[in-house]
Amino acid sequence: MKILTLAIFGALMMVQPVYADAVDDGVAHLQQQWAVINYKTPDPKVQLEKMAALADEADQLTAANPNRAEPLVWSAIIKSTEAGMKGGMGALGLAKQARRELEQAIKIDGKALDGSAYTSLGSLYYQVPGGPIGFGSKKKARANLQQALAINPDGIDANYFYGDFLLRRKKYEEAIAAFEHALDAPARPNRPIADEGRRKEIEAKLAEAKAKIAG
């Protein structure tokens, strides 16, 4: 019995890294394709079509790995981006799906991907309209974004979205500090396209905040 138990344990130890690598590879694929579609696809129609197709891929990955937070986070990010491209009531439906996925990811492991679920959930809460149409909430936005920063204080995305939230709240000095911190974030070796695109967004928002102060 002990020999059998050890044999099973040994087999599990060999299988587990393969499983983890497969999920990580799937998530890396979603990240890379999202960046290409979001930042390197100029035609809005093609962009929306590709993002919708990528959302289907993300659904397959989450269905195959229901106990992993990372695929859920990226499925939600893709759906949120698709919602922004689509607009209208269809966008609200996608945003609601994304919220459910992010809440599920947080239940599984809120610290996965450096707390990205909190970053994305916070961004949804300040960008989606409030009730009765939507579920937007400034209070929930702030709470989730601050939780993201508590987990990853130097992250480019966490600081960017917190800065954008503050900018929309007309907290210009605080927004500038957040944007400047975001620009100081270390480069992500496997995500050059995403980093390049995000930095351009940060620079534009930073210029906007400074212009507001200058009057």
Summary of the structure (lengths in Angstrom):
residues: 215
radius of gyration: 18.9
end to end distance: 77.7
largest distance: 77.7
contacts: 699
relative contact order: 0.08
helix: 83%
strand: 0%
